């Protein structure tokens, strides 16, 4: 697996980019990311490179979303 580092100007930009990647996985696999991640976490999916990347992207999405929401709560 090749490691790629992408930098974004803001967390919102990163959140949008990760969301787009999740949408591609969901369309390709006909499964919502939340449901996929639940199955993946319980060992009910293959450990393919794509699924590992999807799981990592979903965890990144959750962390970014929380950070953006926290910033919005504190800005108000």
PyMOL Python script that loads the backbone (N, CA, C, O; Angstrom):
from pymol import cmd

cmd.read_pdbstr("""\
ATOM      1  N   UNK A   1       0.850  -1.169   0.000  1.00  0.00           N
ATOM      2  CA  UNK A   1       0.000   0.000   0.000  1.00  0.00           C
ATOM      3  C   UNK A   1       0.902   1.240   0.000  1.00  0.00           C
ATOM      4  O   UNK A   1       1.784   1.388   0.846  1.00  0.00           O
ATOM      5  N   UNK A   2       0.664   2.094  -0.937  1.00  0.00           N
ATOM      6  CA  UNK A   2       1.456   3.302  -1.080  1.00  0.00           C
ATOM      7  C   UNK A   2       0.865   4.408  -0.212  1.00  0.00           C
ATOM      8  O   UNK A   2      -0.338   4.663  -0.258  1.00  0.00           O
ATOM      9  N   UNK A   3       1.702   5.056   0.569  1.00  0.00           N
ATOM     10  CA  UNK A   3       1.253   6.139   1.428  1.00  0.00           C
ATOM     11  C   UNK A   3       1.274   7.455   0.664  1.00  0.00           C
ATOM     12  O   UNK A   3       2.271   7.796   0.028  1.00  0.00           O
ATOM     13  N   UNK A   4       0.176   8.189   0.730  1.00  0.00           N
ATOM     14  CA  UNK A   4       0.079   9.479   0.068  1.00  0.00           C
ATOM     15  C   UNK A   4      -0.357  10.499   1.106  1.00  0.00           C
ATOM     16  O   UNK A   4      -1.301  10.271   1.862  1.00  0.00           O
ATOM     17  N   UNK A   5       0.336  11.613   1.133  1.00  0.00           N
ATOM     18  CA  UNK A   5      -0.025  12.672   2.075  1.00  0.00           C
ATOM     19  C   UNK A   5      -0.554  13.844   1.277  1.00  0.00           C
ATOM     20  O   UNK A   5       0.121  14.373   0.394  1.00  0.00           O
ATOM     21  N   UNK A   6      -1.793  14.247   1.607  1.00  0.00           N
ATOM     22  CA  UNK A   6      -2.432  15.380   0.947  1.00  0.00           C
ATOM     23  C   UNK A   6      -2.721  16.419   2.014  1.00  0.00           C
ATOM     24  O   UNK A   6      -3.248  16.095   3.079  1.00  0.00           O
ATOM     25  N   UNK A   7      -2.381  17.658   1.733  1.00  0.00           N
ATOM     26  CA  UNK A   7      -2.660  18.735   2.680  1.00  0.00           C
ATOM     27  C   UNK A   7      -3.772  19.618   2.139  1.00  0.00           C
ATOM     28  O   UNK A   7      -3.844  19.886   0.939  1.00  0.00           O
ATOM     29  N   UNK A   8      -4.634  20.062   3.037  1.00  0.00           N
ATOM     30  CA  UNK A   8      -5.762  20.912   2.674  1.00  0.00           C
ATOM     31  C   UNK A   8      -5.647  22.249   3.382  1.00  0.00           C
ATOM     32  O   UNK A   8      -4.974  22.364   4.406  1.00  0.00           O
ATOM     33  N   UNK A   9      -6.305  23.255   2.834  1.00  0.00           N
ATOM     34  CA  UNK A   9      -6.263  24.586   3.423  1.00  0.00           C
ATOM     35  C   UNK A   9      -7.067  24.674   4.717  1.00  0.00           C
ATOM     36  O   UNK A   9      -6.775  25.505   5.576  1.00  0.00           O
ATOM     37  N   UNK A  10      -8.075  23.822   4.856  1.00  0.00           N
ATOM     38  CA  UNK A  10      -8.896  23.857   6.067  1.00  0.00           C
ATOM     39  C   UNK A  10      -9.461  22.473   6.349  1.00  0.00           C
ATOM     40  O   UNK A  10      -9.432  21.588   5.494  1.00  0.00           O
ATOM     41  N   UNK A  11      -9.972  22.302   7.552  1.00  0.00           N
ATOM     42  CA  UNK A  11     -10.606  21.029   7.906  1.00  0.00           C
ATOM     43  C   UNK A  11     -11.853  20.804   7.074  1.00  0.00           C
ATOM     44  O   UNK A  11     -12.188  19.667   6.745  1.00  0.00           O
ATOM     45  N   UNK A  12     -12.538  21.880   6.732  1.00  0.00           N
ATOM     46  CA  UNK A  12     -13.744  21.759   5.907  1.00  0.00           C
ATOM     47  C   UNK A  12     -13.368  21.211   4.525  1.00  0.00           C
ATOM     48  O   UNK A  12     -14.049  20.328   4.004  1.00  0.00           O
ATOM     49  N   UNK A  13     -12.299  21.727   3.938  1.00  0.00           N
ATOM     50  CA  UNK A  13     -11.836  21.218   2.640  1.00  0.00           C
ATOM     51  C   UNK A  13     -11.488  19.731   2.741  1.00  0.00           C
ATOM     52  O   UNK A  13     -11.824  18.948   1.852  1.00  0.00           O
ATOM     53  N   UNK A  14     -10.825  19.355   3.810  1.00  0.00           N
ATOM     54  CA  UNK A  14     -10.463  17.956   4.015  1.00  0.00           C
ATOM     55  C   UNK A  14     -11.713  17.101   4.189  1.00  0.00           C
ATOM     56  O   UNK A  14     -11.787  15.990   3.664  1.00  0.00           O
ATOM     57  N   UNK A  15     -12.689  17.616   4.923  1.00  0.00           N
ATOM     58  CA  UNK A  15     -13.933  16.894   5.147  1.00  0.00           C
ATOM     59  C   UNK A  15     -14.668  16.660   3.827  1.00  0.00           C
ATOM     60  O   UNK A  15     -15.196  15.572   3.597  1.00  0.00           O
ATOM     61  N   UNK A  16     -14.704  17.654   2.977  1.00  0.00           N
ATOM     62  CA  UNK A  16     -15.344  17.520   1.668  1.00  0.00           C
ATOM     63  C   UNK A  16     -14.623  16.457   0.830  1.00  0.00           C
ATOM     64  O   UNK A  16     -15.269  15.615   0.206  1.00  0.00           O
ATOM     65  N   UNK A  17     -13.305  16.495   0.817  1.00  0.00           N
ATOM     66  CA  UNK A  17     -12.528  15.533   0.031  1.00  0.00           C
ATOM     67  C   UNK A  17     -12.745  14.107   0.527  1.00  0.00           C
ATOM     68  O   UNK A  17     -12.931  13.195  -0.279  1.00  0.00           O
ATOM     69  N   UNK A  18     -12.724  13.908   1.830  1.00  0.00           N
ATOM     70  CA  UNK A  18     -12.932  12.571   2.391  1.00  0.00           C
ATOM     71  C   UNK A  18     -14.359  12.105   2.119  1.00  0.00           C
ATOM     72  O   UNK A  18     -14.582  10.934   1.814  1.00  0.00           O
ATOM     73  N   UNK A  19     -15.316  13.006   2.227  1.00  0.00           N
ATOM     74  CA  UNK A  19     -16.712  12.659   1.943  1.00  0.00           C
ATOM     75  C   UNK A  19     -16.877  12.183   0.507  1.00  0.00           C
ATOM     76  O   UNK A  19     -17.629  11.242   0.250  1.00  0.00           O
ATOM     77  N   UNK A  20     -16.189  12.816  -0.426  1.00  0.00           N
ATOM     78  CA  UNK A  20     -16.253  12.403  -1.828  1.00  0.00           C
ATOM     79  C   UNK A  20     -15.676  11.002  -2.010  1.00  0.00           C
ATOM     80  O   UNK A  20     -16.227  10.191  -2.755  1.00  0.00           O
ATOM     81  N   UNK A  21     -14.563  10.718  -1.325  1.00  0.00           N
ATOM     82  CA  UNK A  21     -13.977   9.376  -1.419  1.00  0.00           C
ATOM     83  C   UNK A  21     -14.930   8.335  -0.838  1.00  0.00           C
ATOM     84  O   UNK A  21     -15.083   7.251  -1.401  1.00  0.00           O
ATOM     85  N   UNK A  22     -15.572   8.658   0.291  1.00  0.00           N
ATOM     86  CA  UNK A  22     -16.525   7.733   0.896  1.00  0.00           C
ATOM     87  C   UNK A  22     -17.680   7.456  -0.058  1.00  0.00           C
ATOM     88  O   UNK A  22     -18.146   6.321  -0.161  1.00  0.00           O
ATOM     89  N   UNK A  23     -18.135   8.478  -0.746  1.00  0.00           N
ATOM     90  CA  UNK A  23     -19.232   8.322  -1.700  1.00  0.00           C
ATOM     91  C   UNK A  23     -18.861   7.349  -2.819  1.00  0.00           C
ATOM     92  O   UNK A  23     -19.698   6.564  -3.265  1.00  0.00           O
ATOM     93  N   UNK A  24     -17.625   7.401  -3.264  1.00  0.00           N
ATOM     94  CA  UNK A  24     -17.162   6.473  -4.300  1.00  0.00           C
ATOM     95  C   UNK A  24     -17.181   5.040  -3.771  1.00  0.00           C
ATOM     96  O   UNK A  24     -17.667   4.136  -4.451  1.00  0.00           O
ATOM     97  N   UNK A  25     -16.662   4.828  -2.576  1.00  0.00           N
ATOM     98  CA  UNK A  25     -16.674   3.486  -1.973  1.00  0.00           C
ATOM     99  C   UNK A  25     -18.114   2.980  -1.832  1.00  0.00           C
ATOM    100  O   UNK A  25     -18.414   1.832  -2.160  1.00  0.00           O
ATOM    101  N   UNK A  26     -18.993   3.848  -1.345  1.00  0.00           N
ATOM    102  CA  UNK A  26     -20.380   3.460  -1.122  1.00  0.00           C
ATOM    103  C   UNK A  26     -21.064   3.064  -2.429  1.00  0.00           C
ATOM    104  O   UNK A  26     -21.782   2.066  -2.482  1.00  0.00           O
ATOM    105  N   UNK A  27     -20.840   3.846  -3.476  1.00  0.00           N
ATOM    106  CA  UNK A  27     -21.433   3.527  -4.766  1.00  0.00           C
ATOM    107  C   UNK A  27     -20.897   2.227  -5.332  1.00  0.00           C
ATOM    108  O   UNK A  27     -21.654   1.413  -5.861  1.00  0.00           O
ATOM    109  N   UNK A  28     -19.607   2.033  -5.222  1.00  0.00           N
ATOM    110  CA  UNK A  28     -18.960   0.831  -5.758  1.00  0.00           C
ATOM    111  C   UNK A  28     -19.413  -0.421  -5.023  1.00  0.00           C
ATOM    112  O   UNK A  28     -19.558  -1.482  -5.629  1.00  0.00           O
ATOM    113  N   UNK A  29     -19.638  -0.302  -3.716  1.00  0.00           N
ATOM    114  CA  UNK A  29     -19.945  -1.474  -2.893  1.00  0.00           C
ATOM    115  C   UNK A  29     -21.407  -1.558  -2.465  1.00  0.00           C
ATOM    116  O   UNK A  29     -21.793  -2.492  -1.761  1.00  0.00           O
ATOM    117  N   UNK A  30     -22.225  -0.588  -2.883  1.00  0.00           N
ATOM    118  CA  UNK A  30     -23.662  -0.573  -2.555  1.00  0.00           C
ATOM    119  C   UNK A  30     -23.903  -0.734  -1.055  1.00  0.00           C
ATOM    120  O   UNK A  30     -24.731  -1.531  -0.614  1.00  0.00           O
ATOM    121  N   UNK A  31     -23.137   0.066  -0.282  1.00  0.00           N
ATOM    122  CA  UNK A  31     -23.192  -0.028   1.172  1.00  0.00           C
ATOM    123  C   UNK A  31     -22.811   1.322   1.763  1.00  0.00           C
ATOM    124  O   UNK A  31     -21.832   1.935   1.338  1.00  0.00           O
ATOM    125  N   UNK A  32     -23.579   1.786   2.738  1.00  0.00           N
ATOM    126  CA  UNK A  32     -23.255   3.038   3.414  1.00  0.00           C
ATOM    127  C   UNK A  32     -21.994   2.848   4.254  1.00  0.00           C
ATOM    128  O   UNK A  32     -21.751   1.761   4.777  1.00  0.00           O
ATOM    129  N   UNK A  33     -21.202   3.894   4.382  1.00  0.00           N
ATOM    130  CA  UNK A  33     -19.935   3.810   5.120  1.00  0.00           C
ATOM    131  C   UNK A  33     -20.134   3.398   6.568  1.00  0.00           C
ATOM    132  O   UNK A  33     -19.352   2.609   7.100  1.00  0.00           O
ATOM    133  N   UNK A  34     -21.160   3.916   7.207  1.00  0.00           N
ATOM    134  CA  UNK A  34     -21.396   3.579   8.612  1.00  0.00           C
ATOM    135  C   UNK A  34     -21.651   2.075   8.778  1.00  0.00           C
ATOM    136  O   UNK A  34     -21.104   1.438   9.678  1.00  0.00           O
ATOM    137  N   UNK A  35     -22.487   1.521   7.901  1.00  0.00           N
ATOM    138  CA  UNK A  35     -22.778   0.086   7.964  1.00  0.00           C
ATOM    139  C   UNK A  35     -21.540  -0.736   7.623  1.00  0.00           C
ATOM    140  O   UNK A  35     -21.255  -1.741   8.274  1.00  0.00           O
ATOM    141  N   UNK A  36     -20.802  -0.299   6.590  1.00  0.00           N
ATOM    142  CA  UNK A  36     -19.561  -0.984   6.236  1.00  0.00           C
ATOM    143  C   UNK A  36     -18.607  -1.000   7.421  1.00  0.00           C
ATOM    144  O   UNK A  36     -18.058  -2.049   7.759  1.00  0.00           O
ATOM    145  N   UNK A  37     -18.403   0.157   8.059  1.00  0.00           N
ATOM    146  CA  UNK A  37     -17.430   0.244   9.133  1.00  0.00           C
ATOM    147  C   UNK A  37     -17.825  -0.644  10.308  1.00  0.00           C
ATOM    148  O   UNK A  37     -16.967  -1.246  10.954  1.00  0.00           O
ATOM    149  N   UNK A  38     -19.121  -0.723  10.583  1.00  0.00           N
ATOM    150  CA  UNK A  38     -19.586  -1.605  11.653  1.00  0.00           C
ATOM    151  C   UNK A  38     -19.218  -3.057  11.332  1.00  0.00           C
ATOM    152  O   UNK A  38     -18.700  -3.772  12.190  1.00  0.00           O
ATOM    153  N   UNK A  39     -19.486  -3.487  10.103  1.00  0.00           N
ATOM    154  CA  UNK A  39     -19.140  -4.852   9.692  1.00  0.00           C
ATOM    155  C   UNK A  39     -17.625  -5.060   9.689  1.00  0.00           C
ATOM    156  O   UNK A  39     -17.140  -6.089  10.159  1.00  0.00           O
ATOM    157  N   UNK A  40     -16.886  -4.099   9.169  1.00  0.00           N
ATOM    158  CA  UNK A  40     -15.426  -4.191   9.107  1.00  0.00           C
ATOM    159  C   UNK A  40     -14.840  -4.317  10.511  1.00  0.00           C
ATOM    160  O   UNK A  40     -13.956  -5.141  10.751  1.00  0.00           O
ATOM    161  N   UNK A  41     -15.336  -3.499  11.431  1.00  0.00           N
ATOM    162  CA  UNK A  41     -14.828  -3.505  12.812  1.00  0.00           C
ATOM    163  C   UNK A  41     -15.094  -4.832  13.513  1.00  0.00           C
ATOM    164  O   UNK A  41     -14.350  -5.233  14.409  1.00  0.00           O
ATOM    165  N   UNK A  42     -16.168  -5.510  13.092  1.00  0.00           N
ATOM    166  CA  UNK A  42     -16.521  -6.802  13.699  1.00  0.00           C
ATOM    167  C   UNK A  42     -15.899  -7.982  12.956  1.00  0.00           C
ATOM    168  O   UNK A  42     -16.176  -9.138  13.276  1.00  0.00           O
ATOM    169  N   UNK A  43     -15.053  -7.684  11.957  1.00  0.00           N
ATOM    170  CA  UNK A  43     -14.392  -8.748  11.214  1.00  0.00           C
ATOM    171  C   UNK A  43     -15.293  -9.466  10.233  1.00  0.00           C
ATOM    172  O   UNK A  43     -15.011 -10.601   9.850  1.00  0.00           O
ATOM    173  N   UNK A  44     -16.386  -8.814   9.816  1.00  0.00           N
ATOM    174  CA  UNK A  44     -17.355  -9.451   8.921  1.00  0.00           C
ATOM    175  C   UNK A  44     -17.144  -9.071   7.460  1.00  0.00           C
ATOM    176  O   UNK A  44     -18.028  -9.283   6.630  1.00  0.00           O
ATOM    177  N   UNK A  45     -15.985  -8.514   7.143  1.00  0.00           N
ATOM    178  CA  UNK A  45     -15.639  -8.197   5.757  1.00  0.00           C
ATOM    179  C   UNK A  45     -14.228  -8.712   5.493  1.00  0.00           C
ATOM    180  O   UNK A  45     -13.502  -9.111   6.404  1.00  0.00           O
ATOM    181  N   UNK A  46     -13.875  -8.688   4.230  1.00  0.00           N
ATOM    182  CA  UNK A  46     -12.500  -9.055   3.867  1.00  0.00           C
ATOM    183  C   UNK A  46     -11.551  -7.946   4.320  1.00  0.00           C
ATOM    184  O   UNK A  46     -11.976  -6.816   4.563  1.00  0.00           O
ATOM    185  N   UNK A  47     -10.286  -8.271   4.428  1.00  0.00           N
ATOM    186  CA  UNK A  47      -9.265  -7.280   4.774  1.00  0.00           C
ATOM    187  C   UNK A  47      -8.543  -6.808   3.517  1.00  0.00           C
ATOM    188  O   UNK A  47      -7.321  -6.659   3.507  1.00  0.00           O
ATOM    189  N   UNK A  48      -9.310  -6.578   2.464  1.00  0.00           N
ATOM    190  CA  UNK A  48      -8.708  -6.121   1.211  1.00  0.00           C
ATOM    191  C   UNK A  48      -8.124  -4.728   1.400  1.00  0.00           C
ATOM    192  O   UNK A  48      -8.492  -4.001   2.322  1.00  0.00           O
ATOM    193  N   UNK A  49      -7.215  -4.377   0.515  1.00  0.00           N
ATOM    194  CA  UNK A  49      -6.601  -3.049   0.573  1.00  0.00           C
ATOM    195  C   UNK A  49      -7.671  -1.956   0.494  1.00  0.00           C
ATOM    196  O   UNK A  49      -7.603  -0.966   1.222  1.00  0.00           O
ATOM    197  N   UNK A  50      -8.658  -2.137  -0.388  1.00  0.00           N
ATOM    198  CA  UNK A  50      -9.712  -1.140  -0.527  1.00  0.00           C
ATOM    199  C   UNK A  50     -10.503  -0.987   0.769  1.00  0.00           C
ATOM    200  O   UNK A  50     -10.810   0.133   1.177  1.00  0.00           O
ATOM    201  N   UNK A  51     -10.834  -2.101   1.417  1.00  0.00           N
ATOM    202  CA  UNK A  51     -11.618  -2.006   2.650  1.00  0.00           C
ATOM    203  C   UNK A  51     -10.819  -1.368   3.776  1.00  0.00           C
ATOM    204  O   UNK A  51     -11.382  -0.632   4.587  1.00  0.00           O
ATOM    205  N   UNK A  52      -9.536  -1.633   3.843  1.00  0.00           N
ATOM    206  CA  UNK A  52      -8.697  -0.993   4.856  1.00  0.00           C
ATOM    207  C   UNK A  52      -8.646   0.519   4.600  1.00  0.00           C
ATOM    208  O   UNK A  52      -8.750   1.314   5.534  1.00  0.00           O
ATOM    209  N   UNK A  53      -8.487   0.906   3.339  1.00  0.00           N
ATOM    210  CA  UNK A  53      -8.478   2.339   2.999  1.00  0.00           C
ATOM    211  C   UNK A  53      -9.826   2.974   3.300  1.00  0.00           C
ATOM    212  O   UNK A  53      -9.881   4.090   3.816  1.00  0.00           O
ATOM    213  N   UNK A  54     -10.915   2.278   2.984  1.00  0.00           N
ATOM    214  CA  UNK A  54     -12.255   2.780   3.258  1.00  0.00           C
ATOM    215  C   UNK A  54     -12.448   2.979   4.760  1.00  0.00           C
ATOM    216  O   UNK A  54     -12.959   4.012   5.190  1.00  0.00           O
ATOM    217  N   UNK A  55     -12.044   2.003   5.546  1.00  0.00           N
ATOM    218  CA  UNK A  55     -12.163   2.107   7.006  1.00  0.00           C
ATOM    219  C   UNK A  55     -11.337   3.288   7.527  1.00  0.00           C
ATOM    220  O   UNK A  55     -11.799   4.034   8.390  1.00  0.00           O
ATOM    221  N   UNK A  56     -10.126   3.457   7.010  1.00  0.00           N
ATOM    222  CA  UNK A  56      -9.291   4.585   7.434  1.00  0.00           C
ATOM    223  C   UNK A  56      -9.926   5.914   7.042  1.00  0.00           C
ATOM    224  O   UNK A  56      -9.942   6.858   7.832  1.00  0.00           O
ATOM    225  N   UNK A  57     -10.448   5.984   5.821  1.00  0.00           N
ATOM    226  CA  UNK A  57     -11.107   7.216   5.384  1.00  0.00           C
ATOM    227  C   UNK A  57     -12.329   7.517   6.255  1.00  0.00           C
ATOM    228  O   UNK A  57     -12.580   8.674   6.590  1.00  0.00           O
ATOM    229  N   UNK A  58     -13.079   6.493   6.617  1.00  0.00           N
ATOM    230  CA  UNK A  58     -14.265   6.713   7.445  1.00  0.00           C
ATOM    231  C   UNK A  58     -13.872   7.216   8.837  1.00  0.00           C
ATOM    232  O   UNK A  58     -14.518   8.115   9.376  1.00  0.00           O
ATOM    233  N   UNK A  59     -12.827   6.643   9.414  1.00  0.00           N
ATOM    234  CA  UNK A  59     -12.362   7.123  10.718  1.00  0.00           C
ATOM    235  C   UNK A  59     -11.870   8.566  10.611  1.00  0.00           C
ATOM    236  O   UNK A  59     -12.108   9.374  11.509  1.00  0.00           O
ATOM    237  N   UNK A  60     -11.194   8.884   9.531  1.00  0.00           N
ATOM    238  CA  UNK A  60     -10.714  10.249   9.302  1.00  0.00           C
ATOM    239  C   UNK A  60     -11.907  11.191   9.158  1.00  0.00           C
ATOM    240  O   UNK A  60     -11.907  12.290   9.713  1.00  0.00           O
ATOM    241  N   UNK A  61     -12.917  10.758   8.416  1.00  0.00           N
ATOM    242  CA  UNK A  61     -14.143  11.544   8.246  1.00  0.00           C
ATOM    243  C   UNK A  61     -14.784  11.845   9.609  1.00  0.00           C
ATOM    244  O   UNK A  61     -15.151  12.988   9.882  1.00  0.00           O
ATOM    245  N   UNK A  62     -14.917  10.840  10.449  1.00  0.00           N
ATOM    246  CA  UNK A  62     -15.535  11.041  11.767  1.00  0.00           C
ATOM    247  C   UNK A  62     -14.749  12.050  12.605  1.00  0.00           C
ATOM    248  O   UNK A  62     -15.334  12.916  13.255  1.00  0.00           O
ATOM    249  N   UNK A  63     -13.426  11.931  12.583  1.00  0.00           N
ATOM    250  CA  UNK A  63     -12.583  12.852  13.355  1.00  0.00           C
ATOM    251  C   UNK A  63     -12.688  14.271  12.813  1.00  0.00           C
ATOM    252  O   UNK A  63     -12.790  15.226  13.584  1.00  0.00           O
ATOM    253  N   UNK A  64     -12.664  14.414  11.496  1.00  0.00           N
ATOM    254  CA  UNK A  64     -12.787  15.753  10.892  1.00  0.00           C
ATOM    255  C   UNK A  64     -14.148  16.362  11.184  1.00  0.00           C
ATOM    256  O   UNK A  64     -14.249  17.538  11.535  1.00  0.00           O
ATOM    257  N   UNK A  65     -15.191  15.558  11.040  1.00  0.00           N
ATOM    258  CA  UNK A  65     -16.545  16.066  11.298  1.00  0.00           C
ATOM    259  C   UNK A  65     -16.677  16.556  12.738  1.00  0.00           C
ATOM    260  O   UNK A  65     -17.258  17.612  12.992  1.00  0.00           O
ATOM    261  N   UNK A  66     -16.138  15.786  13.670  1.00  0.00           N
ATOM    262  CA  UNK A  66     -16.190  16.188  15.078  1.00  0.00           C
ATOM    263  C   UNK A  66     -15.426  17.490  15.301  1.00  0.00           C
ATOM    264  O   UNK A  66     -15.894  18.369  16.025  1.00  0.00           O
ATOM    265  N   UNK A  67     -14.261  17.618  14.685  1.00  0.00           N
ATOM    266  CA  UNK A  67     -13.453  18.832  14.844  1.00  0.00           C
ATOM    267  C   UNK A  67     -14.177  20.048  14.267  1.00  0.00           C
ATOM    268  O   UNK A  67     -14.174  21.120  14.871  1.00  0.00           O
ATOM    269  N   UNK A  68     -14.795  19.879  13.100  1.00  0.00           N
ATOM    270  CA  UNK A  68     -15.531  20.997  12.475  1.00  0.00           C
ATOM    271  C   UNK A  68     -16.738  21.368  13.325  1.00  0.00           C
ATOM    272  O   UNK A  68     -16.995  22.550  13.556  1.00  0.00           O
ATOM    273  N   UNK A  69     -17.482  20.366  13.795  1.00  0.00           N
ATOM    274  CA  UNK A  69     -18.657  20.639  14.636  1.00  0.00           C
ATOM    275  C   UNK A  69     -18.252  21.315  15.943  1.00  0.00           C
ATOM    276  O   UNK A  69     -18.932  22.236  16.393  1.00  0.00           O
ATOM    277  N   UNK A  70     -17.161  20.875  16.555  1.00  0.00           N
ATOM    278  CA  UNK A  70     -16.696  21.479  17.810  1.00  0.00           C
ATOM    279  C   UNK A  70     -16.317  22.949  17.586  1.00  0.00           C
ATOM    280  O   UNK A  70     -16.636  23.815  18.400  1.00  0.00           O
ATOM    281  N   UNK A  71     -15.636  23.209  16.477  1.00  0.00           N
ATOM    282  CA  UNK A  71     -15.252  24.577  16.187  1.00  0.00           C
ATOM    283  C   UNK A  71     -16.479  25.454  15.982  1.00  0.00           C
ATOM    284  O   UNK A  71     -16.504  26.605  16.417  1.00  0.00           O
ATOM    285  N   UNK A  72     -17.495  24.911  15.319  1.00  0.00           N
ATOM    286  CA  UNK A  72     -18.733  25.673  15.088  1.00  0.00           C
ATOM    287  C   UNK A  72     -19.455  25.944  16.401  1.00  0.00           C
ATOM    288  O   UNK A  72     -20.000  27.032  16.593  1.00  0.00           O
ATOM    289  N   UNK A  73     -19.466  24.965  17.311  1.00  0.00           N
ATOM    290  CA  UNK A  73     -20.120  25.157  18.618  1.00  0.00           C
ATOM    291  C   UNK A  73     -19.423  26.267  19.407  1.00  0.00           C
ATOM    292  O   UNK A  73     -20.082  27.078  20.058  1.00  0.00           O
ATOM    293  N   UNK A  74     -18.097  26.302  19.347  1.00  0.00           N
ATOM    294  CA  UNK A  74     -17.342  27.277  20.120  1.00  0.00           C
ATOM    295  C   UNK A  74     -17.316  28.651  19.451  1.00  0.00           C
ATOM    296  O   UNK A  74     -17.048  29.654  20.111  1.00  0.00           O
ATOM    297  N   UNK A  75     -17.588  28.702  18.167  1.00  0.00           N
ATOM    298  CA  UNK A  75     -17.572  29.981  17.443  1.00  0.00           C
ATOM    299  C   UNK A  75     -18.884  30.747  17.658  1.00  0.00           C
ATOM    300  O   UNK A  75     -18.929  31.967  17.504  1.00  0.00           O
ATOM    301  N   UNK A  76     -19.936  30.028  18.011  1.00  0.00           N
ATOM    302  CA  UNK A  76     -21.253  30.651  18.135  1.00  0.00           C
ATOM    303  C   UNK A  76     -21.417  31.332  19.416  1.00  0.00           C
ATOM    304  O   UNK A  76     -22.473  31.908  19.678  1.00  0.00           O
TER     305      UNK A  76
END
""", "prot")
cmd.dss("prot")
cmd.show_as("cartoon", "prot")
cmd.util.cbc("prot")
cmd.orient("prot")
